[in-house]
Amino acid sequence: MNPATSRVATVSVIVPCRNEERYIARCLDSIVATDYPRDRLEVLVVDGSSEDRTRSIVANYGARYPFIRLLDNPGRIPPIAVNAGIRAARGEILVRMDAHGVYPANYIPELAAALQQSGADSVAGVLVTLPANHTAIAQAIAIAMSHPFGVGNSYFRVGVREPRWVDTIAFFCCRRETFDRVGLFDEALARDEDSEFNGRLIQGGGRILLVPNVTAQYYARDSLRQLARMYHQYGYSKPLVARKLGRVTTVRQLVPAGFVTTLAAATLALPWVRGAGVLLVAALAPYLLAVAACAIGAGRRGGLRTVAALGLAFPLVHFSYGLGFLQCALKSLLGSGRPAPPVEMPLSR
């Protein structure tokens, strides 16, 4: 090893995946093209028992590039995959990437530099959400997932102009010692494990930095059904995260559930409460106008079909999230909510 590379931190990239034959090759091609020295890099693809060609594709990459390894995730869900990758990682710095993403050559070196220079405990770049295909539905889903009306002030999705301290990010870049201190990801969460870990990190005095000069292209889901399922899972996980952390981390996560509750209460009260109809119209009419305005403003370049699809995608995000949140909150109130046990680092590696 020469003196130049000995001063460069070793990096382990962790890529959870399951049934990603459409995306995994593009993801790995972008990682292989990184500007980071290959002799200081390892890539751990953690597969959740894929039933398509994902494993064979990764195995072929591993045969060509010895720094790519295929690991197993029999539990299938993302937090188990990430934890398996962390336990197996040899690097000083650990970077999570998503199989649905494509990463520029500066992604790893810029994040590693920001982590080492900023004093942050975790850093990440901005997600640029791309449509999965050329249909109007796919275009609308990508827009809804990156528009302030769709996701609020989720900065890693809507973007920032300057480096910013934030409450959560999508894909971490952390020192390995951070996991020794904070623990691993909560394996009781099928989705949104990032929010729980980031909340726990901040509670422990850590800081999370979002840097605008680093971006990742992320391919969104390609059907409204998949979009609804994803955001229902996001919403369902929020009360579980709040229960574990002892607090709600951001106000934005309460807004969809509050809106759905208002509409449901006003609708149920219509036969018995005078003025319930006025409340229903007062809540629903401005929302529908906002949906129409944002759909036209954000979707007009894609044409009328994209505008119409956005008119479905925006409410689907909000109502799926809100219903998931309320479903879990109700179960918790009735005593059937799942506990969220801590996941500790192993005593030995």
SULCORVEN-V92896 format. One record per residue. RES is the residue in one letter. SS is DSSP state (alpha for helix, beta for strand, coil for the rest). PHI is phi as a letter, one per 20 degrees, with the letter a starting at -180 (999 if undefined). PSI is psi in whole degrees, -180 to 180 (none if undefined). Layout:
res: [RES | RES]
ss: [SS | SS]
phi: [PHI | PHI]
psi: [PSI | PSI]
This chain:
res: [M | N | P | A | T | S | R | V | A | T | V | S | V | I | V | P | C | R | N | E | E | R | Y | I | A | R | C | L | D | S | I | V | A | T | D | Y | P | R | D | R | L | E | V | L | V | V | D | G | S | S | E | D | R | T | R | S | I | V | A | N | Y | G | A | R | Y | P | F | I | R | L | L | D | N | P | G | R | I | P | P | I | A | V | N | A | G | I | R | A | A | R | G | E | I | L | V | R | M | D | A | H | G | V | Y | P | A | N | Y | I | P | E | L | A | A | A | L | Q | Q | S | G | A | D | S | V | A | G | V | L | V | T | L | P | A | N | H | T | A | I | A | Q | A | I | A | I | A | M | S | H | P | F | G | V | G | N | S | Y | F | R | V | G | V | R | E | P | R | W | V | D | T | I | A | F | F | C | C | R | R | E | T | F | D | R | V | G | L | F | D | E | A | L | A | R | D | E | D | S | E | F | N | G | R | L | I | Q | G | G | G | R | I | L | L | V | P | N | V | T | A | Q | Y | Y | A | R | D | S | L | R | Q | L | A | R | M | Y | H | Q | Y | G | Y | S | K | P | L | V | A | R | K | L | G | R | V | T | T | V | R | Q | L | V | P | A | G | F | V | T | T | L | A | A | A | T | L | A | L | P | W | V | R | G | A | G | V | L | L | V | A | A | L | A | P | Y | L | L | A | V | A | A | C | A | I | G | A | G | R | R | G | G | L | R | T | V | A | A | L | G | L | A | F | P | L | V | H | F | S | Y | G | L | G | F | L | Q | C | A | L | K | S | L | L | G | S | G | R | P | A | P | P | V | E | M | P | L | S | R]
ss: [coil | coil | alpha | alpha | alpha | alpha | coil | coil | coil | coil | beta | beta | beta | beta | beta | beta | beta | coil | coil | coil | coil | coil | coil | alpha | alpha | alpha | alpha | alpha | alpha | alpha | alpha | alpha | coil | coil | coil | coil | coil | alpha | alpha | alpha | beta | beta | beta | beta | beta | beta | beta | coil | coil | coil | coil | coil | coil | alpha | alpha | alpha | alpha | alpha | alpha | alpha | alpha | alpha | alpha | alpha | coil | coil | coil | beta | beta | beta | beta | beta | coil | coil | coil | coil | coil | alpha | alpha | alpha | alpha | alpha | alpha | alpha | alpha | alpha | alpha | alpha | coil | coil | coil | coil | beta | beta | beta | beta | beta | beta | coil | coil | beta | beta | beta | coil | coil | coil | alpha | alpha | alpha | alpha | alpha | alpha | alpha | alpha | alpha | alpha | alpha | alpha | coil | coil | coil | beta | beta | beta | beta | beta | beta | beta | beta | beta | coil | coil | coil | coil | coil | alpha | alpha | alpha | alpha | alpha | alpha | alpha | alpha | alpha | coil | coil | coil | alpha | alpha | alpha | alpha | coil | coil | coil | alpha | alpha | alpha | alpha | coil | coil | coil | coil | coil | beta | beta | coil | coil | coil | coil | coil | coil | coil | beta | beta | beta | alpha | alpha | alpha | alpha | alpha | alpha | alpha | coil | coil | coil | coil | coil | coil | coil | coil | coil | coil | alpha | alpha | alpha | alpha | alpha | alpha | alpha | alpha | alpha | alpha | alpha | coil | coil | coil | coil | beta | beta | beta | beta | beta | beta | beta | beta | beta | beta | beta | beta | coil | coil | coil | coil | alpha | alpha | alpha | alpha | alpha | alpha | alpha | alpha | alpha | alpha | alpha | alpha | alpha | alpha | alpha | alpha | alpha | alpha | alpha | alpha | alpha | alpha | coil | coil | coil | coil | coil | coil | alpha | alpha | alpha | alpha | alpha | alpha | alpha | alpha | alpha | alpha | alpha | alpha | alpha | alpha | alpha | alpha | alpha | alpha | coil | coil | coil | coil | coil | coil | alpha | alpha | alpha | alpha | alpha | alpha | alpha | alpha | alpha | alpha | alpha | alpha | alpha | alpha | alpha | alpha | alpha | alpha | alpha | alpha | alpha | alpha | alpha | alpha | alpha | alpha | alpha | coil | alpha | alpha | alpha | alpha | alpha | alpha | alpha | alpha | alpha | alpha | alpha | alpha | alpha | alpha | alpha | alpha | alpha | alpha | alpha | alpha | alpha | alpha | alpha | alpha | alpha | alpha | alpha | alpha | alpha | alpha | coil | coil | coil | coil | coil | coil | coil | coil | coil | coil | coil | coil | coil | coil | coil | coil]
phi: [999 | e | g | f | f | f | e | e | f | f | c | d | e | d | c | f | b | a | l | d | f | f | c | f | f | f | f | f | g | f | f | f | e | f | f | f | g | f | f | d | c | c | c | d | e | d | e | e | l | g | d | d | e | g | f | f | f | f | f | f | f | f | f | e | c | f | e | d | c | d | d | d | c | f | f | m | e | g | f | f | f | f | f | f | f | f | f | e | f | d | f | f | d | d | c | e | c | d | f | e | d | c | c | f | f | e | g | f | f | f | f | f | f | f | f | f | e | e | n | f | e | b | c | b | d | e | e | d | e | d | f | f | b | e | f | f | f | f | f | f | f | f | f | f | e | c | d | g | f | f | c | m | e | f | f | f | e | e | n | c | e | c | g | b | f | c | e | b | c | e | c | e | c | c | f | g | f | f | f | f | e | e | o | e | e | f | f | e | d | f | b | m | f | f | f | f | f | f | f | f | f | f | g | e | n | e | c | c | d | d | d | f | e | d | c | c | e | c | e | f | f | d | b | f | f | f | f | f | f | f | f | f | f | g | f | f | f | f | f | f | f | f | f | f | f | n | a | e | f | b | f | g | f | e | f | f | f | f | f | f | f | f | f | f | f | f | f | f | e | g | f | c | d | f | n | f | f | f | f | f | f | f | e | e | f | f | f | f | f | f | g | f | f | f | f | f | f | e | d | f | f | e | n | f | f | f | g | f | f | f | f | e | f | g | f | f | f | f | f | f | f | f | f | f | g | f | f | f | f | f | f | f | f | e | n | d | f | f | f | c | f | f | d | e | f | f | f | c | d]
psi: [132 | 162 | -30 | -46 | -23 | -20 | 0 | 129 | 145 | 140 | 133 | 121 | 130 | 122 | 97 | 144 | 159 | 123 | 56 | 36 | -24 | -24 | -25 | -35 | -43 | -41 | -52 | -37 | -42 | -35 | -43 | -32 | 8 | 153 | -7 | 143 | 128 | -30 | -3 | 18 | 141 | 148 | 120 | 108 | 116 | 106 | 133 | 61 | 53 | 145 | 4 | -149 | 10 | -49 | -41 | -35 | -46 | -41 | -38 | -40 | -39 | -34 | -32 | -32 | 103 | -18 | -1 | 125 | 145 | 123 | 162 | 143 | 84 | -21 | -16 | -33 | 155 | -46 | -33 | -39 | -46 | -44 | -40 | -40 | -41 | -43 | -35 | -15 | 144 | -10 | 160 | -33 | 135 | 133 | 125 | 136 | 155 | 142 | -20 | 2 | 159 | 133 | 134 | 163 | -26 | -1 | -56 | -50 | -37 | -41 | -43 | -41 | -43 | -40 | -43 | -25 | -22 | -20 | 6 | 157 | -23 | 142 | 158 | 165 | -176 | 140 | 126 | 107 | 125 | 151 | 146 | -26 | -168 | 9 | 160 | -37 | -46 | -40 | -43 | -40 | -44 | -41 | -47 | -33 | -4 | 14 | 139 | -33 | -31 | -44 | 9 | -145 | 46 | 92 | -33 | -16 | -40 | -16 | 159 | 159 | -27 | 156 | 139 | 136 | 129 | 170 | -21 | 159 | 172 | -54 | 121 | 158 | 107 | 155 | 149 | -36 | -22 | -39 | -30 | -36 | -43 | -26 | 179 | -170 | 150 | 113 | 0 | -9 | 119 | -23 | 161 | 25 | -24 | -43 | -42 | -46 | -44 | -38 | -41 | -38 | -45 | -40 | -31 | 11 | 6 | 166 | 145 | 127 | 130 | 125 | 128 | -20 | 0 | 123 | 154 | 137 | 125 | 126 | 120 | 173 | 160 | 7 | 152 | -32 | -45 | -39 | -46 | -42 | -43 | -46 | -26 | -41 | -41 | -49 | -41 | -34 | -24 | -47 | -31 | -42 | -46 | -38 | -42 | -42 | -18 | 12 | 159 | 127 | -34 | 151 | -33 | -28 | -15 | -19 | -50 | -42 | -39 | -39 | -46 | -41 | -42 | -46 | -43 | -44 | -43 | -38 | -45 | -30 | -7 | -45 | -18 | -24 | 121 | 135 | -8 | -36 | -38 | -43 | -42 | -47 | -39 | -31 | -41 | -40 | -50 | -35 | -46 | -37 | -41 | -40 | -47 | -45 | -45 | -36 | -42 | -45 | -42 | -24 | -2 | -30 | -27 | -8 | 179 | -38 | -39 | -41 | -47 | -41 | -37 | -33 | -22 | -39 | -43 | -54 | -33 | -42 | -50 | -47 | -37 | -45 | -49 | -43 | -39 | -44 | -49 | -38 | -47 | -41 | -40 | -43 | -39 | -41 | -33 | -1 | 11 | 7 | 145 | 138 | 160 | 85 | 150 | 152 | 114 | 159 | 147 | 154 | -28 | 158 | none]
